[in-house]
């Protein structure tokens, strides 16, 4: 048996690469072949997935975090000259303590400065992963420092949310009260330069960064499908007898633009058996075998080794 191991990250527990490696240890211990191909959907960990697939050099830039404090953020230069920049590296929600979350103040300016640092290296193109930010500023901070994109740019949206729904959907996740959600929505609605892009799927990603990048001339694309295309997932799937994917929580959102849902859909279309794991499983995935792990974060790596051994 040849298993293709394509998990997404278990946020706050295991990166996609570590999850794939744990599965591979179990599969190989049982005497079967394993290919590790971790996946992402345009959120945190997307750059690491590209580095795992293609190699590349990590670079670091000093930028402000969402509240303006100096941090060192990294980006990836791929061997073919493309730069991969994650919004979360400079404007990520995990950069703030829960008591610091304040989407009325949080700015995407750090992302703009990180993008400028990448552009200063002369890349042939830029891939920006939008997900995981602490911001709902419609890219206002980004656009304070970036007025144009001198090379082709692809912006990967990890959700399909439009700009008009961004404050309602993402504000509470980032610490906004109901009254603050109303203010955030008013702010986004007042950004006239974003209005031509407000109905695009993904325009509301990262609190409106999707629309901001579209306004700068970037191509706004669905993250999961685009990442899988760029890492040649379909070609590797065609050589596999089984594909294993999963994430921390498997629920209705898994099939709404997330990487494990995209993997399961492609496996079903290709007639390849698919197993989807979750530390917590709230909903079965159509066309796949859904497996719940123990739910104990401290056991996640061991759970995946055991799962790999069992499926092999």
Protein Blocks (a to p, Z undefined) as FASTA:
>chain_A
ZZdddddddehiacfklmmmmmmmmmmmnopacddddddehiahklmmmmmmngpadddd
ddddfkopacdddddddfkopacddfklmmgfklpcfklgcfklpccklmmmmmmmmmmn
opabdcddfehiabdehommmmmmmcbdfbdcddddfbfbdfklmmmmmmmmnopafklm
mmmmmmmmmmmklmmmmmpghklgghhmmmmmmmnopacddfklmmmmmnommmmmmmpc
bdcdddfbdcfklmnopaklmmmmmmmmnopacddddfbdcbdcehiacdddehpaklmm
mmmmmmmmmmZZ
